[in-house]
Amino acid sequence: MRIGFLFNHDQIHQIAHSLPIALALARSGVDAEIVIATTNRRLTAEVVRCSGGMIGRGIELVELGLTSGRSRAAAAVLDAVIPATKLLVYGDNLDFFRALDVLVVAEKTSLILKTRHGLKDLAIVHTRHGAGDRAIGFDKASAGFDHVLVSGPKIRDRLVRDARVAPEKISIVGYPKFDVADGGGVHPLIDPSRPVVLYNPHVSPHLSSWYRQGRQVLDWFVEHEDHQLIFAPHVMLFERPFVVTIDRLRLDRPGRIEERYLRAPNIHIDLGSRTSTTMAYTNRADVYLGDVSSQVYEFLVRPRPCVFLNSHGLAWRDDPNFAHWRTGPVIGDVGDLGAALAQARAEHETVWRPVQQELFDYSFDLTDTPSSERAARALVRFAGLDWPAAVRPATAVAHRV
């Protein structure tokens, strides 16, 4: 049995969602070869860094690349706008994928191995990445996987209802990222006398607050030094000059960050460093300010005030795609931000905290057993293998949240 874990993205943010499963699988001593495949040096370095010395000791690591001249030429032209390399790497490495029995992935592009490249016998398991509410997480493509590992009942229920995934193809395993989350505060904002707000806009132009209101938000904090701001958007927002989304075909420019924001003493800007992917910012912030990012649920591991920007005038009430907007005030005008921050803090315990706890518990099924081990056990069951009777002691690479 040969089980592969694929990391195929420009950024590293998906690694924490499935690498802990590979590590738990390797520690178990299960009768299978475990292979991790990456598609660029950035991903390779992060996998090595997070693997606690297990590469070469129960886990094989390979780096896939573009092998054909046609693919390299296409990527050279298209990568600045769309993730061409990410799509082309599949066709250039079919021998690698054919040699696997199971492929574990955190994203959906890998389904082209079945739909375009004809690898019908390759079992593909989806770990997902995040526990958010956006409709794209429950589209028809979600039903294309042979099995899905989900964080909690909310994800299972919506996959069954919206994507028509058969319940028996779903395992609730918790949230492996919580097993390796960074509890530290790696940032320069340490003044405990001023609240720290995390502004975390999404990348998608049709939903994100950044394109229409983001600079107004930064201006507000420039003018209100009694607050500190961590501006840490989705790591893909500033990855390319243009942002193209596929769930609704849209193209927009994130633009550049002006000097007045970079120089502001109360604003810390992180457009995509590793710290943006470790939960360091969500763990440190006192208030969450965002739109549709699933990171709000990671923030709610400790219930705290939230405010949301409805930059597109959406009719969001009773829409499950915006369930997280029930956890704090929702505003359409940045001029209302000060009042919304005050309201979120003043009403947190009586109004918002109970809703936050309810939604968190519906989104995450957490137990005393680490989520990564639960996911590894579910993967072993799916593959028709036996979980070893005596599992080697875990050598944790980080601590629980």
C-alpha positions as CSV (number, residue, x, y, z in Angstrom):
1,M,0.0,0.0,0.0
2,R,1.4,3.4,-1.0
3,I,-0.2,6.5,0.4
4,G,0.7,9.9,-0.9
5,F,0.2,13.4,0.5
6,L,0.3,16.2,-2.0
7,F,1.1,19.8,-1.4
8,N,0.5,21.7,-4.6
9,H,0.1,25.5,-4.1
10,D,2.0,28.7,-4.3
11,Q,1.7,29.3,-0.6
12,I,2.2,27.1,2.5
13,H,-1.1,27.7,4.2
14,Q,-2.6,24.2,3.4
15,I,0.3,22.2,4.9
16,A,-0.9,22.3,8.5
17,H,-4.3,20.8,7.4
18,S,-2.9,17.5,6.3
19,L,0.8,17.1,7.2
20,P,-0.1,16.3,10.8
21,I,-2.1,13.3,9.5
22,A,1.0,12.0,7.5
23,L,3.1,12.4,10.7
24,A,0.5,10.5,12.8
25,L,0.3,7.8,10.2
26,A,4.1,7.4,10.1
27,R,4.3,7.3,13.9
28,S,1.7,4.6,14.0
29,G,3.9,2.1,12.1
30,V,1.0,1.2,9.8
31,D,1.9,-1.3,7.0
32,A,2.1,1.3,4.2
33,E,4.6,3.4,2.4
34,I,4.0,7.1,3.1
35,V,5.1,9.6,0.5
36,I,4.9,13.4,0.7
37,A,5.0,15.2,-2.6
38,T,5.6,19.0,-2.9
39,T,5.7,21.1,-6.0
40,N,8.1,24.0,-5.2
41,R,11.0,24.8,-2.8
42,R,8.8,26.9,-0.5
43,L,6.5,23.9,0.2
44,T,9.4,21.5,0.5
45,A,11.2,23.7,3.1
46,E,8.0,24.1,5.2
47,V,7.3,20.3,5.1
48,V,10.9,19.6,6.3
49,R,10.6,22.3,9.0
50,C,7.4,20.9,10.4
51,S,8.1,17.2,10.1
52,G,10.1,16.9,13.3
53,G,12.9,14.9,11.7
54,M,10.6,12.2,10.3
55,I,11.5,12.7,6.6
56,G,13.6,9.7,5.8
57,R,12.4,7.9,8.9
58,G,9.0,6.5,7.9
59,I,8.2,9.3,5.3
60,E,9.6,9.7,1.8
61,L,9.7,13.2,0.4
62,V,9.7,14.0,-3.3
63,E,9.5,17.3,-5.2
64,L,7.5,17.2,-8.4
65,G,8.0,19.7,-11.1
66,L,7.2,20.5,-14.7
67,T,9.0,18.1,-17.0
68,S,7.8,19.0,-20.5
69,G,9.0,22.0,-22.4
70,R,5.4,22.8,-23.4
71,S,4.4,23.0,-19.7
72,R,7.3,25.1,-18.7
73,A,6.6,27.6,-21.6
74,A,3.0,27.8,-20.7
75,A,3.7,28.4,-17.0
76,A,6.3,31.1,-17.9
77,V,3.5,33.1,-19.6
78,L,0.5,32.3,-17.4
79,D,1.8,32.0,-13.8
80,A,1.6,35.8,-13.2
81,V,-2.2,35.7,-13.6
82,I,-3.4,32.1,-13.0
83,P,-1.8,29.1,-11.2
84,A,-0.7,27.4,-14.4
85,T,2.1,25.4,-12.8
86,K,-0.3,24.0,-10.2
87,L,-2.5,22.6,-12.9
88,L,0.2,21.4,-15.3
89,V,2.2,19.5,-12.7
90,Y,-0.4,16.7,-12.7
91,G,-0.1,15.8,-16.3
92,D,3.7,16.0,-16.2
93,N,3.9,13.5,-13.2
94,L,1.3,10.9,-14.0
95,D,3.8,8.0,-13.4
96,F,4.1,9.2,-9.8
97,F,0.4,9.4,-9.2
98,R,-0.2,6.0,-10.9
99,A,2.1,4.4,-8.4
100,L,-0.1,5.5,-5.5
101,D,-3.0,3.6,-4.0
102,V,-4.3,6.6,-2.1
103,L,-3.7,10.3,-2.5
104,V,-4.5,12.7,0.3
105,V,-5.0,16.3,-0.6
106,A,-6.2,19.6,1.0
107,E,-7.6,21.1,-2.2
108,K,-9.7,20.2,-5.2
109,T,-7.6,20.7,-8.3
110,S,-6.2,17.2,-7.8
111,L,-9.6,15.8,-9.1
112,I,-8.3,16.5,-12.6
113,L,-6.3,13.3,-12.2
114,K,-9.6,11.5,-12.4
115,T,-11.6,13.8,-14.7
116,R,-8.9,14.8,-17.2
117,H,-6.1,12.3,-16.9
118,G,-8.1,9.1,-16.4
119,L,-6.7,7.8,-13.1
120,K,-10.1,6.3,-12.1
121,D,-8.5,3.7,-9.8
122,L,-6.6,6.2,-7.7
123,A,-8.5,6.8,-4.4
124,I,-8.4,10.5,-3.5
125,V,-9.1,11.6,0.1
126,H,-9.9,15.3,0.8
127,T,-8.8,16.8,4.1
128,R,-10.2,20.2,3.2
129,H,-8.4,23.4,4.5
130,G,-10.5,25.4,7.0
131,A,-13.9,25.0,8.5
132,G,-15.6,28.0,6.9
133,D,-19.0,28.6,5.5
134,R,-18.4,29.7,1.9
135,A,-20.5,28.0,-0.8
136,I,-17.4,26.9,-2.8
137,G,-16.6,24.5,0.1
138,F,-19.7,22.6,-0.6
139,D,-19.9,22.6,-4.4
140,K,-20.4,19.7,-6.7
141,A,-16.7,19.0,-7.0
142,S,-16.7,18.1,-3.3
143,A,-18.6,14.9,-4.3
144,G,-15.8,13.8,-6.6
145,F,-13.6,12.5,-3.7
146,D,-13.5,8.9,-2.6
147,H,-13.5,10.0,1.0
148,V,-13.6,13.3,2.9
149,L,-12.2,14.0,6.4
150,V,-14.1,16.9,8.1
151,S,-13.7,18.9,11.2
152,G,-17.2,18.6,12.6
153,P,-20.9,18.1,12.1
154,K,-21.4,21.4,10.2
155,I,-19.1,20.4,7.4
156,R,-20.6,16.9,7.2
157,D,-24.2,18.2,7.1
158,R,-23.6,20.7,4.4
159,L,-21.6,18.2,2.3
160,V,-24.5,15.8,2.5
161,R,-27.2,18.5,1.9
162,D,-25.5,20.8,-0.7
163,A,-22.9,18.6,-2.4
164,R,-24.9,15.3,-2.2
165,V,-21.9,13.5,-0.7
166,A,-22.9,10.1,0.6
167,P,-22.7,10.1,4.5
168,E,-20.6,6.9,4.5
169,K,-17.9,8.7,2.5
170,I,-17.4,11.2,5.3
171,S,-15.4,10.9,8.6
172,I,-15.5,13.5,11.3
173,V,-12.0,13.8,12.7
174,G,-11.6,17.2,14.3
175,Y,-9.1,19.8,13.1
176,P,-5.5,18.6,12.7
177,K,-4.2,22.2,12.4
178,F,-5.1,22.7,16.0
179,D,-2.6,20.0,16.9
180,V,0.3,22.1,15.6
181,A,-1.0,25.6,16.1
182,D,1.5,28.3,17.3
183,G,0.4,29.6,20.7
184,G,3.0,32.3,20.7
185,G,2.7,35.9,19.8
186,V,5.2,36.4,17.0
187,H,4.5,40.0,16.3
188,P,5.7,43.5,17.5
189,L,2.4,44.6,18.9
190,I,2.9,44.0,22.6
191,D,1.3,47.0,24.3
192,P,-1.3,45.4,26.6
193,S,-3.0,48.8,27.2
194,R,-4.4,49.0,23.6
195,P,-6.6,46.4,22.0
196,V,-5.1,44.5,19.1
197,V,-7.5,44.1,16.1
198,L,-6.7,41.5,13.4
199,Y,-8.0,42.6,9.9
200,N,-8.1,39.4,7.8
201,P,-9.8,40.1,4.4
202,H,-10.4,37.2,2.0
203,V,-8.9,37.0,-1.5
204,S,-12.1,36.5,-3.6
205,P,-13.1,39.8,-5.3
206,H,-16.8,39.2,-5.1
207,L,-16.8,38.7,-1.4
208,S,-13.7,40.3,0.0
209,S,-13.8,43.7,1.8
210,W,-10.3,44.6,0.6
211,Y,-10.9,45.9,-2.9
212,R,-13.7,48.3,-2.0
213,Q,-13.0,49.2,1.6
214,G,-9.6,47.8,2.7
215,R,-7.7,51.1,2.5
216,Q,-10.5,52.9,4.4
217,V,-10.0,50.3,7.2
218,L,-6.3,51.0,7.3
219,D,-7.0,54.8,7.2
220,W,-9.2,54.4,10.3
221,F,-6.5,52.7,12.2
222,V,-3.9,55.3,11.1
223,E,-6.2,57.9,12.7
224,H,-7.0,55.9,15.8
225,E,-3.7,55.1,17.5
226,D,-5.6,53.9,20.6
227,H,-6.0,50.7,18.7
228,Q,-3.3,48.4,17.3
229,L,-3.9,46.6,14.0
230,I,-2.5,43.4,12.6
231,F,-3.2,43.5,8.8
232,A,-2.8,39.9,7.8
233,P,-5.0,39.1,4.8
234,H,-5.5,35.7,3.1
235,V,-1.9,34.8,2.0
236,M,-3.0,34.7,-1.7
237,L,-4.4,38.2,-1.8
238,F,-1.0,39.8,-2.6
239,E,0.7,36.7,-4.2
240,R,0.1,37.9,-7.8
241,P,-0.5,41.3,-9.4
242,F,-4.0,40.1,-10.3
243,V,-6.5,37.9,-8.4
244,V,-8.7,35.5,-10.5
245,T,-11.4,33.5,-8.8
246,I,-13.1,30.5,-10.3
247,D,-16.2,30.1,-8.2
248,R,-17.5,33.3,-9.8
249,L,-15.2,34.3,-12.6
250,R,-13.8,37.6,-11.3
251,L,-10.5,39.5,-11.8
252,D,-9.2,42.3,-9.7
253,R,-6.0,44.0,-8.5
254,P,-5.0,44.0,-4.9
255,G,-2.8,47.0,-5.6
256,R,0.1,48.1,-3.3
257,I,0.4,49.1,0.3
258,E,1.1,52.8,0.6
259,E,3.9,54.2,2.8
260,R,1.6,55.8,5.3
261,Y,0.4,52.4,6.3
262,L,3.8,50.9,6.4
263,R,5.1,53.7,8.6
264,A,2.1,53.8,11.0
265,P,3.5,52.8,14.5
266,N,0.3,51.0,15.5
267,I,-0.1,48.9,12.3
268,H,1.8,45.6,11.6
269,I,1.4,44.4,8.0
270,D,2.0,40.8,7.0
271,L,1.0,40.0,3.4
272,G,1.9,36.4,3.5
273,S,4.7,35.3,5.7
274,R,4.8,31.9,7.5
275,T,3.4,33.6,10.6
276,S,0.1,34.2,8.7
277,T,-0.4,30.5,8.6
278,T,0.4,29.4,12.1
279,M,-2.5,30.9,14.0
280,A,-0.1,33.2,15.8
281,Y,-2.1,36.3,14.8
282,T,-5.6,34.7,15.5
283,N,-4.3,33.6,18.9
284,R,-2.9,37.0,19.8
285,A,-5.6,39.4,18.6
286,D,-8.3,40.8,20.9
287,V,-10.8,41.5,18.1
288,Y,-11.3,39.9,14.7
289,L,-12.2,42.1,11.8
290,G,-13.0,40.4,8.5
291,D,-15.4,39.2,5.8
292,V,-15.6,35.6,4.7
293,S,-12.3,34.0,5.7
294,S,-12.6,30.7,7.5
295,Q,-9.8,31.9,9.8
296,V,-12.6,33.4,12.0
297,Y,-13.3,29.9,13.2
298,E,-9.7,29.4,14.2
299,F,-9.9,32.8,16.0
300,L,-13.0,31.4,17.9
301,V,-11.0,28.7,19.5
302,R,-11.1,31.3,22.3
303,P,-14.4,33.3,21.9
304,R,-13.6,37.0,21.5
305,P,-15.2,40.0,19.9
306,C,-15.7,40.0,16.1
307,V,-16.8,42.6,13.5
308,F,-17.6,41.9,9.9
309,L,-17.6,44.1,6.7
310,N,-20.4,43.6,4.3
311,S,-18.7,45.5,1.5
312,H,-21.0,44.2,-1.2
313,G,-24.4,44.8,0.3
314,L,-25.2,41.1,0.5
315,A,-28.5,39.8,1.9
316,W,-26.7,37.6,4.4
317,R,-29.2,36.8,7.1
318,D,-30.4,33.2,7.2
319,D,-27.8,32.3,4.6
320,P,-25.6,29.4,5.8
321,N,-22.7,30.8,3.7
322,F,-22.5,33.7,6.1
323,A,-23.3,31.9,9.4
324,H,-20.2,33.3,11.0
325,W,-21.6,36.8,10.6
326,R,-23.9,35.9,13.5
327,T,-20.9,36.1,15.8
328,G,-20.5,39.9,15.8
329,P,-21.8,43.2,14.4
330,V,-22.0,43.5,10.6
331,I,-21.4,46.9,9.0
332,G,-21.5,48.2,5.5
333,D,-19.7,51.5,6.1
334,V,-16.2,51.8,7.5
335,G,-17.5,55.0,9.2
336,D,-19.3,52.8,11.5
337,L,-16.2,50.8,12.5
338,G,-15.6,52.6,15.8
339,A,-19.1,52.0,17.0
340,A,-19.1,48.4,15.9
341,L,-15.8,47.7,17.7
342,A,-17.3,49.2,20.9
343,Q,-20.5,47.2,20.5
344,A,-18.7,44.0,19.9
345,R,-16.7,44.4,23.1
346,A,-19.6,45.7,25.2
347,E,-22.0,42.9,24.2
348,H,-19.5,40.1,23.9
349,E,-20.5,38.1,27.0
350,T,-24.2,38.6,26.8
351,V,-24.9,38.6,23.0
352,W,-22.1,37.2,20.9
353,R,-20.2,34.7,23.0
354,P,-23.0,32.2,23.2
355,V,-23.5,32.3,19.5
356,Q,-19.7,31.9,18.9
357,Q,-19.6,28.9,21.2
358,E,-22.5,27.3,19.4
359,L,-21.1,27.7,16.0
360,F,-17.6,26.6,17.0
361,D,-18.9,23.4,18.6
362,Y,-20.9,22.7,15.4
363,S,-17.9,23.3,13.2
364,F,-15.3,21.4,15.3
365,D,-15.7,18.0,16.9
366,L,-12.7,17.9,19.3
367,T,-11.8,15.2,21.7
368,D,-8.9,14.2,24.0
369,T,-7.5,12.3,21.1
370,P,-5.4,14.5,18.8
371,S,-7.3,15.3,15.6
372,S,-4.4,14.2,13.4
373,E,-4.5,10.7,15.0
374,R,-8.2,10.5,14.5
375,A,-7.7,11.4,10.8
376,A,-4.9,8.9,10.4
377,R,-7.1,6.2,11.9
378,A,-10.0,7.1,9.5
379,L,-7.6,7.0,6.6
380,V,-6.3,3.6,7.7
381,R,-9.9,2.3,7.8
382,F,-10.7,3.8,4.4
383,A,-7.6,2.1,2.9
384,G,-8.6,-1.3,4.3
385,L,-5.6,-1.5,6.6
386,D,-5.3,-2.3,10.3
387,W,-4.3,0.2,12.9
388,P,-1.2,-1.2,14.6
389,A,-1.9,-2.5,18.1
390,A,1.1,-0.7,19.6
391,V,1.6,2.8,18.3
392,R,5.0,4.4,18.7
393,P,4.9,7.4,21.1
394,A,4.2,10.7,19.4
395,T,7.0,13.2,19.0
396,A,5.0,16.3,18.8
397,V,6.5,19.2,16.8
398,A,4.3,21.8,18.4
399,H,1.7,22.1,21.2
400,R,-2.0,22.0,21.3
401,V,-3.9,25.2,21.2
